């Protein structure tokens, strides 16, 4: 019996070791085969999720940022929402009420309308509702980012924690207004296009892509393994989070490879 217990623990430890080794090797391979430098790695993340059209991106001097204005706004908005909920809601897993539904509807509609209008302007002579502006891309992207954080934060709590609360993570109008003020502040900072602000914001937006995908894939793995609602501390989540991060990175690797195979360059798309 003692030998059987020892063998089971050894098998479990070896399985964990393989997960950590596989994810480590994947990360090392990605780091060695993507553009150099911190912004180069951020470029490779943006390359997997964003068109990176040069004319629709902010720049550090002549250098394009890793993601377009809309995607930058979306991921910075999502990060702001996640941080706000992590501070104020902790393990609350209740979905928003009717006030939240109204805000979500407005943000999704604005994102869709402005995105479609911008897309139509890619084709000369096509009808458009108005002339696209980067500030509108930033604002509507940020609103969509809040939608993402509003849905993913309580879903993560519902899936992971044993002692999650059914109270809404965003309980009412005040919470939404505070979030909007925080996001508006971030947008104003970004729109100054000050290099001292754009550089860290560019890195943060790329890290947020990995963070959100890790949250999503961690939930997926827990559901596949039927291990939901078993955890009480973050230290217990190291293995599921590693698996989620590895899957997120695998998705980015696959998209990077496919796009590079198709275009032969790490640059974004150029209009004209």
C-alpha positions as CSV (number, residue, x, y, z in Angstrom):
1,X,0.0,0.0,0.0
2,X,2.9,2.4,0.9
3,X,4.5,1.6,-2.5
4,X,1.3,2.2,-4.3
5,X,0.8,5.6,-2.7
6,X,4.5,6.5,-3.4
7,X,4.1,5.4,-7.0
8,X,0.9,7.5,-7.4
9,X,2.6,10.6,-6.0
10,X,5.6,10.0,-8.2
11,X,3.4,9.7,-11.3
12,X,1.6,12.9,-10.4
13,X,4.8,14.8,-9.8
14,X,6.3,13.5,-13.1
15,X,3.1,14.6,-14.9
16,X,3.4,18.1,-13.4
17,X,7.0,18.2,-14.4
18,X,6.2,17.3,-18.0
19,X,3.6,20.1,-18.1
20,X,6.1,22.7,-16.8
21,X,8.8,21.4,-19.1
22,X,6.6,21.4,-22.2
23,X,5.4,25.0,-21.5
24,X,8.9,26.1,-20.8
25,X,10.3,24.7,-24.0
26,X,7.4,26.2,-26.0
27,X,8.0,29.6,-24.4
28,X,11.8,29.4,-25.1
29,X,11.2,28.4,-28.7
30,X,8.8,31.4,-29.2
31,X,11.2,33.8,-27.5
32,X,14.1,32.7,-29.7
33,X,12.1,32.9,-33.0
34,X,10.3,36.2,-32.6
35,X,11.7,39.8,-33.1
36,X,14.3,40.9,-30.5
37,X,13.6,43.3,-27.6
38,X,10.6,43.8,-25.3
39,X,8.6,45.6,-28.0
40,X,9.6,42.9,-30.5
41,X,8.0,40.3,-28.3
42,X,5.0,42.5,-27.9
43,X,4.9,42.8,-31.7
44,X,4.7,39.0,-31.9
45,X,1.8,38.9,-29.5
46,X,0.0,41.7,-31.4
47,X,0.8,39.9,-34.7
48,X,-1.4,37.0,-33.6
49,X,-4.5,39.0,-32.7
50,X,-4.4,42.3,-34.6
51,X,-4.2,43.4,-38.2
52,X,-1.5,45.9,-37.1
53,X,-2.4,48.3,-39.9
54,X,0.3,51.0,-39.8
55,X,-2.0,53.9,-40.5
56,X,-4.4,52.9,-37.7
57,X,-1.8,52.6,-35.0
58,X,0.1,54.9,-32.6
59,X,3.8,55.3,-33.1
60,X,6.9,55.8,-31.0
61,X,8.7,58.1,-33.4
62,X,8.5,56.1,-36.6
63,X,8.1,52.8,-34.8
64,X,4.6,51.3,-34.9
65,X,3.2,50.0,-31.6
66,X,2.4,46.3,-31.3
67,X,-1.3,46.7,-31.8
68,X,-3.6,49.1,-33.6
69,X,-5.4,51.8,-31.8
70,X,-8.7,49.8,-31.4
71,X,-7.0,46.7,-30.1
72,X,-4.7,48.7,-27.8
73,X,-7.8,50.4,-26.3
74,X,-9.6,47.1,-26.0
75,X,-6.9,45.3,-24.1
76,X,-6.1,48.3,-21.9
77,X,-9.8,48.7,-21.2
78,X,-10.0,45.0,-20.3
79,X,-7.0,45.3,-18.0
80,X,-8.5,48.3,-16.3
81,X,-11.8,46.4,-15.7
82,X,-10.0,43.3,-14.4
83,X,-7.9,45.3,-12.0
84,X,-10.9,47.2,-10.7
85,X,-12.9,44.0,-10.1
86,X,-10.0,42.3,-8.6
87,X,-9.7,45.1,-6.0
88,X,-13.4,45.6,-5.4
89,X,-15.1,42.3,-6.1
90,X,-12.4,39.7,-5.3
91,X,-14.2,36.3,-5.6
92,X,-17.6,37.6,-6.6
93,X,-19.1,35.6,-9.5
94,X,-22.5,37.1,-10.1
95,X,-23.2,38.5,-13.6
96,X,-24.2,42.2,-14.0
97,X,-27.8,43.3,-13.6
98,X,-29.9,45.3,-16.0
99,X,-27.7,48.4,-15.7
100,X,-24.7,46.3,-16.7
101,X,-26.6,44.8,-19.6
102,X,-27.4,48.3,-20.9
103,X,-23.8,49.4,-20.7
104,X,-22.7,46.1,-22.4
105,X,-25.2,46.6,-25.2
106,X,-24.1,50.2,-25.8
107,X,-20.4,49.3,-25.8
108,X,-20.9,46.3,-28.2
109,X,-23.1,48.4,-30.5
110,X,-20.5,51.3,-30.6
111,X,-17.7,48.8,-31.2
112,X,-19.6,47.2,-34.0
113,X,-20.7,50.4,-35.8
114,X,-17.3,52.1,-35.6
115,X,-15.5,48.9,-36.6
116,X,-17.8,48.4,-39.6
117,X,-17.4,52.0,-40.6
118,X,-13.6,51.8,-40.4
119,X,-13.6,48.6,-42.4
120,X,-15.7,50.2,-45.2
121,X,-13.2,52.9,-45.5
122,X,-10.6,50.4,-46.5
123,X,-12.3,50.3,-49.9
124,X,-12.1,53.6,-51.9
125,X,-15.5,54.9,-52.9
126,X,-17.4,52.7,-50.5
127,X,-20.1,54.4,-48.4
128,X,-19.3,55.2,-44.8
129,X,-21.2,56.7,-42.0
130,X,-18.5,59.2,-41.0
131,X,-14.7,59.7,-41.3
132,X,-13.0,57.3,-39.0
133,X,-10.8,58.8,-36.2
134,X,-8.3,57.2,-34.0
135,X,-9.8,58.7,-30.9
136,X,-13.1,56.9,-31.7
137,X,-11.2,53.7,-32.3
138,X,-9.6,54.0,-28.9
139,X,-12.8,54.8,-27.1
140,X,-14.9,52.1,-28.7
141,X,-12.1,49.6,-28.2
142,X,-11.9,50.5,-24.5
143,X,-15.6,50.1,-24.1
144,X,-15.4,46.6,-25.7
145,X,-12.5,45.8,-23.3
146,X,-14.8,46.6,-20.4
147,X,-17.3,44.1,-21.8
148,X,-14.6,41.5,-22.0
149,X,-13.6,42.0,-18.3
150,X,-17.2,42.2,-17.2
151,X,-17.9,38.7,-18.6
152,X,-14.6,37.0,-17.9
153,X,-13.9,38.0,-14.3
154,X,-17.1,36.5,-12.8
155,X,-16.9,33.5,-15.1
156,X,-13.3,32.8,-13.8
157,X,-14.5,33.1,-10.2
158,X,-17.4,30.7,-10.9
159,X,-15.2,28.1,-12.5
160,X,-12.1,28.2,-10.2
161,X,-13.0,29.0,-6.6
162,X,-14.6,26.7,-4.1
163,X,-15.9,29.5,-2.0
164,X,-17.0,32.0,-4.7
165,X,-19.7,34.5,-4.0
166,X,-22.9,34.8,-6.0
167,X,-22.9,38.6,-5.5
168,X,-22.4,40.6,-8.7
169,X,-18.9,41.6,-9.4
170,X,-20.2,45.0,-10.7
171,X,-23.3,45.6,-8.5
172,X,-24.7,48.8,-9.9
173,X,-24.4,52.2,-11.6
174,X,-21.6,53.5,-9.2
175,X,-19.3,50.6,-10.1
176,X,-19.8,51.2,-13.8
177,X,-19.2,54.9,-13.5
178,X,-16.0,54.4,-11.6
179,X,-14.8,52.0,-14.2
180,X,-15.7,54.5,-17.0
181,X,-13.7,57.2,-15.3
182,X,-10.7,55.0,-14.9
183,X,-10.8,53.9,-18.5
184,X,-11.4,57.5,-19.7
185,X,-8.2,58.5,-17.7
186,X,-6.2,55.7,-19.4
187,X,-7.5,56.7,-22.8
188,X,-6.5,60.4,-22.2
189,X,-3.1,59.3,-21.2
190,X,-2.7,57.1,-24.3
191,X,-4.0,59.8,-26.6
192,X,-1.3,62.2,-25.5
193,X,1.0,59.9,-27.5
194,X,3.8,60.7,-25.0
195,X,6.5,58.1,-25.5
196,X,6.9,57.7,-21.8
197,X,3.3,56.6,-21.6
198,X,3.0,54.7,-24.9
199,X,5.9,52.4,-24.3
200,X,4.6,50.8,-21.0
201,X,1.0,50.9,-22.3
202,X,2.1,49.0,-25.4
203,X,3.8,46.3,-23.3
204,X,0.8,46.1,-20.9
205,X,-1.6,45.7,-23.8
206,X,0.4,42.7,-25.1
207,X,0.7,41.2,-21.7
208,X,-3.1,41.5,-21.3
209,X,-3.6,39.4,-24.4
210,X,-1.7,36.6,-22.7
211,X,-3.4,37.2,-19.4
212,X,-6.9,37.0,-20.8
213,X,-6.2,33.9,-22.9
214,X,-4.6,32.2,-19.9
215,X,-7.7,32.9,-17.9
216,X,-9.9,31.5,-20.6
217,X,-7.9,28.4,-21.2
218,X,-7.5,27.7,-17.5
219,X,-11.2,27.6,-17.3
220,X,-11.4,25.3,-20.3
221,X,-8.9,22.9,-18.8
222,X,-10.7,22.8,-15.5
223,X,-13.9,22.0,-17.2
224,X,-12.3,19.3,-19.4
225,X,-10.7,17.7,-16.4
226,X,-13.9,18.2,-14.3
227,X,-11.9,20.0,-11.6
228,X,-14.0,23.1,-11.2
229,X,-14.6,24.8,-7.9
230,X,-11.8,22.9,-6.1
231,X,-9.4,25.7,-5.3
232,X,-9.2,28.1,-2.3
233,X,-5.8,29.7,-2.8
234,X,-3.8,31.0,-5.9
235,X,-0.9,28.8,-4.9
236,X,-3.1,25.7,-5.7
237,X,-3.7,27.1,-9.2
238,X,-0.1,27.0,-10.4
239,X,-0.6,23.9,-12.5
240,X,-3.9,24.8,-14.1
241,X,-2.6,28.3,-14.8
242,X,0.5,26.9,-16.3
243,X,-1.6,24.7,-18.6
244,X,-3.8,27.7,-19.5
245,X,-0.7,29.8,-20.2
246,X,0.8,27.1,-22.3
247,X,-2.4,26.7,-24.4
248,X,-2.6,30.5,-24.8
249,X,1.0,30.6,-26.0
250,X,0.4,27.7,-28.3
251,X,-2.5,29.6,-30.0
252,X,-0.2,32.7,-30.4
253,X,2.6,30.5,-31.8
254,X,0.2,28.9,-34.3
255,X,-1.2,32.2,-35.5
256,X,2.2,33.8,-35.7
257,X,3.5,30.9,-37.8
258,X,0.5,30.9,-40.1
259,X,0.6,34.7,-40.6
260,X,4.4,34.8,-41.2
261,X,4.1,31.9,-43.6
262,X,1.5,33.9,-45.5
263,X,3.1,37.3,-45.4
264,X,6.8,36.6,-44.9
265,X,7.2,39.6,-42.6
266,X,6.6,40.6,-39.0
267,X,5.2,44.0,-40.1
268,X,1.6,44.9,-40.0
269,X,-0.5,45.5,-43.1
270,X,0.1,48.7,-45.0
271,X,-2.6,50.6,-46.8
272,X,-2.0,52.0,-50.2
